[in-house]
Amino acid sequence: MTETADVVIIGGGAAGCAVAYYLAQSGVQSTIIERAGVGNQASGNAAGGLNPLTGVGIPGPLGSFAWECYELHSDLHEGLVQDTGIDYQHRTVAKIDLALEESDVPVLKESASRIDAAEGFKAQWLEPDDVAKLEPRISKDIIGGLYDYGNTAADGHRLTNAFAAAAGNKSGSTVREGNVRSLEGSSGKIDRVILEDGEISCGQVVMALGPWSRRAESWLGTYIPVDPLKGEILRLKLDGPPIEYDISGAGAAIYPKLTGLNWCGTTEDWKGFDLNLSEDVAKLIRKRVGRVFPALENAELALHTACLRPVTPDWLPVLGQAPGWENVYLATGAGKKGILLSTGIGKSVADLMTTGETTLSIQGYSPERFATRLD
Ligand SMILES: Cc1cc2nc3c(=O)[nH]c(=O)nc-3n(C[C@H](O)[C@H](O)[C@H](O)COP(=O)(O)OP(=O)(O)OC[C@H]3O[C@@H](n4cnc5c(N)ncnc54)[C@H](O)[C@@H]3O)c2cc1C
């Protein structure tokens, strides 16, 4: 039997569920198709930082959009928690970026003045004694650090599920378990989504397949250059008082969570779709973390995860109408920032689908920039 939906969203990660959420705000019902559980891939295992001031393309072509996404997160979180009962732990965090080499110092000091100038943020350079006063368990081998406050963070798995739940509450949107095999249509319109176990006829389609987006190249006959960048994280238990700061330096990053676990990582490996947990990578993470926070080097392991970031050649997202298709939209390519960018991805794509325009700064992210027909 053929099922029907106004909008089918393929992929129940942060991107797809955020599109469903913002469509629902305009009264549009959607069906999210997800084969591995909502938020169970990168969106559920990301570190969850919502930092709009650092990362590839910031400052630069991602800067304005990242800031808008950060503000959208701050605006929506209270209502989203109230509406769904899902506390996704949106909170402001303090961070210390440590300098272990002299060459780190000018870079961090330059960042300090830029971050300090951003609305709602505070940043300052700290000498080793000041760092030790904040967190005495940090290595004594540091030569200083950048303290900043104002960045926010969230639990990506809960946030993704909150988006999906709120879309259900508002417009009756649903999640359907299933593996999409292809799309069918003609004259520039897709009218059926073909699954392993059935098909859905639909008015519009959103492609939010994350790192698996290239799978849709043959379905749509267009180039969608999104490649998987593997990242592993160790969740470590630490005896003693909880760490109160996100800490980074010497290739290590430590994200203390409200659960009491310290998420440590993160790595970047181009290994195709390999999702195996690597013992060598686990050792490397422990070694790097031990250099900045020795007590964590041999801390008890609670969980080791691996997942894939969806990365484009220019490290910018791919948002908007698919070239050559009247009713297909791409919502992918968020790279290392997909939890932060989820709000802007969801809102801009929903705006384009419902009104044909958006006020968000997505110029330069159009799928057209990669458009080469593959037929
Ligand atoms: C180690 C690590 C740390 C990170 N830290 C941060 C961070 O601190 N802050 C931040 O903002 N971002 C972070 N990221 C990046 C972030 O996780 C990603 O950018 C984001 O999760 C991408 O979301 P997505 O919805 O596009 O993809 P995904 O979460 O991968 O979702 C895509 C979904 O599509 C489904 N799917 C694919 N093909 C099909 C099909 N044919 N049929 C049905 N379903 C399908 C998949 O099962 C998957 O659930 C991190 C990533 C990693 C790996």
The ligand as an SDF file (V2000), in Angstrom:
LIG
                    3D

 53 58  0  0  0  0  0  0  0  0999 V2000
   33.2920   13.5370   17.0760 C   0  0  0  0  0  0  0  0  0  0  0  0
   32.3580   14.6250   16.6150 C   0  0  0  0  0  0  0  0  0  0  0  0
   32.1830   15.7610   17.3870 C   0  0  0  0  0  0  0  0  0  0  0  0
   31.3330   16.7840   16.9540 C   0  0  0  0  0  0  0  0  0  0  0  0
   31.1680   17.8730   17.7410 N   0  0  0  0  0  0  0  0  0  0  0  0
   30.3210   18.8590   17.3430 C   0  0  0  0  0  0  0  0  0  0  0  0
   30.0950   19.9850   18.1610 C   0  0  0  0  0  0  0  0  0  0  0  0
   30.6600   20.1040   19.2510 O   0  0  0  0  0  0  0  0  0  0  0  0
   29.2370   20.9430   17.7240 N   0  0  0  0  0  0  0  0  0  0  0  0
   28.6070   20.8550   16.5230 C   0  0  0  0  0  0  0  0  0  0  0  0
   27.8540   21.7710   16.1830 O   0  0  0  0  0  0  0  0  0  0  0  0
   28.7820   19.7810   15.7180 N   0  0  0  0  0  0  0  0  0  0  0  0
   29.6280   18.7870   16.0970 C   0  0  0  0  0  0  0  0  0  0  0  0
   29.8390   17.7130   15.2920 N   0  0  0  0  0  0  0  0  0  0  0  0
   29.2410   17.7050   13.9560 C   0  0  0  0  0  0  0  0  0  0  0  0
   27.7820   17.2250   13.9760 C   0  0  0  0  0  0  0  0  0  0  0  0
   27.6900   16.0320   14.6980 O   0  0  0  0  0  0  0  0  0  0  0  0
   27.2810   16.9910   12.5390 C   0  0  0  0  0  0  0  0  0  0  0  0
   27.5860   18.0980   11.7190 O   0  0  0  0  0  0  0  0  0  0  0  0
   25.7620   16.7950   12.5410 C   0  0  0  0  0  0  0  0  0  0  0  0
   25.3880   15.8010   13.4570 O   0  0  0  0  0  0  0  0  0  0  0  0
   25.2530   16.4160   11.1400 C   0  0  0  0  0  0  0  0  0  0  0  0
   23.8640   16.2370   11.2480 O   0  0  0  0  0  0  0  0  0  0  0  0
   23.0650   15.5960   10.0580 P   0  0  0  0  0  0  0  0  0  0  0  0
   21.6470   15.5440   10.4500 O   0  0  0  0  0  0  0  0  0  0  0  0
   23.4270   16.3070    8.7820 O   0  0  0  0  0  0  0  0  0  0  0  0
   23.6930   14.1290    9.8980 O   0  0  0  0  0  0  0  0  0  0  0  0
   23.4540   12.7880   10.7820 P   0  0  0  0  0  0  0  0  0  0  0  0
   23.3930   13.0540   12.2070 O   0  0  0  0  0  0  0  0  0  0  0  0
   24.4660   11.8050   10.2810 O   0  0  0  0  0  0  0  0  0  0  0  0
   22.0130   12.3340   10.3080 O   0  0  0  0  0  0  0  0  0  0  0  0
   21.7660   11.8100    9.0150 C   0  0  0  0  0  0  0  0  0  0  0  0
   20.7480   10.6880    9.2080 C   0  0  0  0  0  0  0  0  0  0  0  0
   20.3230   10.2060    7.9350 O   0  0  0  0  0  0  0  0  0  0  0  0
   20.0540    8.8370    8.0570 C   0  0  0  0  0  0  0  0  0  0  0  0
   20.0690    8.2600    6.7210 N   0  0  0  0  0  0  0  0  0  0  0  0
   21.0760    8.3450    5.8090 C   0  0  0  0  0  0  0  0  0  0  0  0
   20.7230    7.7120    4.6870 N   0  0  0  0  0  0  0  0  0  0  0  0
   19.4600    7.2370    4.8730 C   0  0  0  0  0  0  0  0  0  0  0  0
   18.5560    6.4920    4.0520 C   0  0  0  0  0  0  0  0  0  0  0  0
   18.8750    6.1090    2.8020 N   0  0  0  0  0  0  0  0  0  0  0  0
   17.3320    6.1600    4.5490 N   0  0  0  0  0  0  0  0  0  0  0  0
   16.9810    6.5400    5.8200 C   0  0  0  0  0  0  0  0  0  0  0  0
   17.8210    7.2440    6.6470 N   0  0  0  0  0  0  0  0  0  0  0  0
   19.0360    7.5880    6.1630 C   0  0  0  0  0  0  0  0  0  0  0  0
   21.1690    8.3250    8.9540 C   0  0  0  0  0  0  0  0  0  0  0  0
   20.8210    7.1100    9.5830 O   0  0  0  0  0  0  0  0  0  0  0  0
   21.3350    9.4860    9.9290 C   0  0  0  0  0  0  0  0  0  0  0  0
   20.6200    9.2830   11.1390 O   0  0  0  0  0  0  0  0  0  0  0  0
   30.6450   16.6540   15.7110 C   0  0  0  0  0  0  0  0  0  0  0  0
   30.7870   15.4920   14.9670 C   0  0  0  0  0  0  0  0  0  0  0  0
   31.6380   14.4830   15.3940 C   0  0  0  0  0  0  0  0  0  0  0  0
   31.7680   13.2470   14.5490 C   0  0  0  0  0  0  0  0  0  0  0  0
  1  2  1  0
  2  3  1  0
  2 52  2  0
  3  4  2  0
  4  5  1  0
  4 50  1  0
  5  6  2  0
  6  7  1  0
  6 13  1  0
  7  8  2  0
  7  9  1  0
  9 10  1  0
 10 11  2  0
 10 12  1  0
 12 13  2  0
 13 14  1  0
 14 15  1  0
 14 50  1  0
 15 16  1  0
 16 17  1  0
 16 18  1  0
 18 19  1  0
 18 20  1  0
 20 21  1  0
 20 22  1  0
 22 23  1  0
 23 24  1  0
 24 25  2  0
 24 26  1  0
 24 27  1  0
 27 28  1  0
 28 29  2  0
 28 30  1  0
 28 31  1  0
 31 32  1  0
 32 33  1  0
 33 34  1  0
 33 48  1  0
 34 35  1  0
 35 36  1  0
 35 46  1  0
 36 37  1  0
 36 45  1  0
 37 38  2  0
 38 39  1  0
 39 40  1  0
 39 45  2  0
 40 41  1  0
 40 42  2  0
 42 43  1  0
 43 44  2  0
 44 45  1  0
 46 47  1  0
 46 48  1  0
 48 49  1  0
 50 51  2  0
 51 52  1  0
 52 53  1  0
M  END
$$$$
